[in-house]
């Protein structure tokens, strides 16, 4: 592009014809002289001299602009990256920065915005577009150095071969400050040159040694490519709300921000897709003119909206970069040219899996060969996956903290639109049907392998496999439905053992829905699956839903199997557990007592099911304040389980935990702490440090330490547990709420009254919303908040809460329940404190 500069006020000498012709004559003489000089150099070369550098007119502007592209609108969601680049540009040392990431993330936009900011700060900015042509890059960088004052004599030395041009350019750039050179779209860095030496050697055209800043944009994210010196700014998809702002900028009348945010989520925060959607929505003739309409249309019209082919993309890389369907083809084509022939088919294979992390162990050479019919080895599969990761088409989570003790396995995931486009590019119905058949066989084998590994070895892989097995069951035909269902049930057992309650729920619900459709709602297998789903819901704290399912199962089994059938007793036991979790202790105890009687008579006093009923009855008695009776039953169970199952069997650990809880309620804190510490050690070794049962033991030990006066140790353990439970179970799971309550109690004793009160208020809101205002856990949190308020001098508020609690405890737990007695004593204490408070304390609570 040629830019013409015109002025209405030419200089006076331009109006003097003799002067003008003299100037042109001088230029002509210089040009003729240069021509003869070039011929002389050429003949010198022919006589055996060092060849000159073929640069054409080094100091002349090429046939393209070297100005940065204009940014048409606000750049959203890249403030941190722009600040990182800006610090380097403004800093005194110069250097090199690589803005990298997969296609469609807006690397050029970020670079253009950084260039605009640098230009506004008074820096010289030169924009170079990499055209896969090393000679052109050499000319462009030489021209950039010439703009920055590269002396003619250094150019002459390079022309005559007496000096290396690349060294001459960078020697000069090392002496000049205040510049920013951008080289955009360097997607083939191995071709940069000069020569074949890697960029990381920093002896080629890309170096971090200038006194200004060299900025490169590239799809190559590998530190092996760029070496340790440059700053790598890796772009990620935009956050949901930021993506919504991009859509609102592009199409301000297409809907509300929540609607734009929903569309942004659907598009995975990919700037290229967001811009494509916004551009489409503002065209008056578009069929879909709102965010919601476009969002809904993607389900059936993805191929037309974002997956359509562009006729010019095959021949023009710049066109391909602007089309969602084609932007990743550039990376895949480059990988293929570099010898990674399996990269594209493997990416298409991965796109047939669910939008969830994929275990690396699933992608074997046999799977690749059986699906794609291409020859694959471990080395070629490794290379293809590494290449896809290098170009940002696969993403891996950061390595875990080595001190966490958690078992992890290799895994990766695809961006939602990469997955969708790759799946869309597979021809249908073939080879997709062949691919899916082979994929299902390997998924079943992967589950068999993961579930057969000893101990915790296969847990991490099993958790990753869970979401990918749902379509496996959906695709099952009548003749292989039973096998597919068995695969999911086997996997569910393993993830349940791993404490992965969310994955367990996912699998159990899917199996139940499939069985209802295939077998009917009252088939024995369907009843078993309903029971399993209810147990999963209960483990997630969804007690009401779980109780409804168990009650439905109990009715069906009593009707079809009889009141004492083992399956009927199992449903009655599970319903009682849900009722207990809901605070219905008396009803739960009655059901457990009925079950214990039936099981002792039909199975014997030490059958595992009998021991389970005795344990559950004891737990309910403890909840009702019958601590001594509960402790006797737990001690009887612990002895039997240690003898029949061993000291570290999960059921034995459960009995030891429950006995310790009763001893604690009886004031025998040291014995309780010893039992909990024994359990915690065993569970950390056999289950891992963040298994739900391990967290339970750590919580219970911390409570004992609190009662023993070890307040700081208790607070540290509760804080560790709260962090783990919030991350693994969510902020409102009952176990998370319990940890938050216990941490608040520890902080209260340590003098952190305000922190404790805030935590208790947070818990009360969650309990009231999820369990109701009169659930025992809600009453406990309200009681603990009142204690905090009393210690803060808020005596009136404390007394009001204690009075409310006493009324609720008397009605729901009875007048003699330990919690009721505690509430009564606390109310008396609060009223006494209120009576003794001075008028200033009573009426001016803000003074505290």
Secondary structure, DSSP 8 states (H G I E B T S, - for coil): -------SS--GGGG-HHHHHHHHHHHHHHHHHHHHHHHHHHHHHHTT-------SSTTS--SS--S-----S---S-HHHHHHHHHHHHSSS-EEEEEE-STTS-HHHHHHHHHHHHHHTT-EEEEEE--S-HHHHHHHHHHHHHHTT--HHHHHHHHTTSS-HHHHHHHHHTT--SEEEEEE----GGG-SSSS--GGG--SS--S--SSEEEEEES---HHHHTTTSEEEE-----HHHHHHHHHHH-TTS--HHHHHHHHHHTTT-HHHHHHHHHHHTSTT-S--SHHHHHHHHHHHHHHHTS---TTTTT-HHHHHT-HHHHHHHHHHHHHHTT-TTHHHHHHHHHTS-SS-EEGGG--HHHHHHHH-----HHHHHHHHHHHHHTTSSB------GGG------EEB--HHHHHHHHHHS-TTTTHHHHHHHHHHHHHHHHHHHHHSSTTTTHHHHHHHHHHHHHHHHT--TTTHHHHHHHHHHHHHHHHHTT-HHHHHHHHHHHHHHHHHHH-TTSHHHHHHHHHHHHHHHHTT-HHHHHHHHHHHHHHHHHHH-TTSHHHHHHHHHHHHHHHHTT-HHHHHHHHHHHHHHHHHHH-TTSHHHHHHHHHHHHHHHHTT-HHHHHHHHHHHHHHHHHHT-TTSHHHHHHHHHHHHHHHHTT-HHHHHHHHHHHHHHHHHHT-TTSHHHHHHHHHHHHHHHHTT-HHHHHHHHHHHHHHHHHHT-TTSHHHHHHHHHHHHHHHHTT-HHHHHHHHHHHHHHHHHHT-TTSHHHHHHHHHHHHHHHHTT-HHHHHHHHHHHHHHHHHHT-TTSHHHHHHHHHHHHHHHHHHHS-HHHHH-GGG-
